[in-house]
Amino acid sequence: MAWYPRAKKYELQPESDSQPAIRPTQFIVHSIIAPWSAKRTYEYWRDSTNLESHFGLGYEGDIGQFIGTETRADANAGANRRSDGTGAVSIETASNTKGTDPWTDAQVEELIRLGVWLHQMHGIPLRICRSHSDPGFGYHSMFSQWSTSGTACPGKARIQQFREVVFPGIVARATGKTPTPTKPPKESPVMPLSKDDVSAIWKTDGILAAPSTAAKGNTHWTADSYLRDIHARMRATQGELATVHATVRTLAEALASRDDAVDVEALITRIKAAIKGVTVRLETE
């Protein structure tokens, strides 16, 4: 069995030893419809199903191999192993849960590198498969014989990438028209927001709809305007509440001066409790 030097080895057992040998003549790419690393894909094959691919490829370009390329893997239906002993090498690649996103730059680079190695190691010809049994390179939905129930895998965006970027990249690299990079490309780093970016987020108009109390014709408010309005209303409410408490105390003390039997503190506590009860009822309604 053959193991790809760039892949992390996550050998599936007993499949790696028990499944029959193949003579690799095709390379078929898949999307696994999950944003999984190579290791997570291995764990899924190991723990959740009796199917498997030869390779797994994460978004960051992490690549793992689960079965040697000269042993059958069961991701390609009729292309897994044919009666003449030929079969396809398969790779599952991380994707979003709808299979609609393109491969990352790191994934594209690893697919090209692996394709070149398969061409050099197993003699897979540098052409796109012309039929389900024709040696070459392809993607899962290319032929119905490669899927038991039909599939759109690896998705429209990736099919376009395969035809326009990945496969031409394999051919160019394998024939020496483009050099192998010393380091695979890294994804663009996430840049922190500048103060100008933050200011634009808070002060950009035309996005947030204005509240119903806004002046006629004022259809949108900025996030900054909303926050300032909320702050002003909260401070006003706090002032009104303090005034109410002071008024209650004044009234209670005035009432007590006319009737010695009135307990000022108890009366204030009862009034506050009544106010709180009204507030809670309004909030729940």
Disulfide bonds with the S-S distance in Angstrom:
none
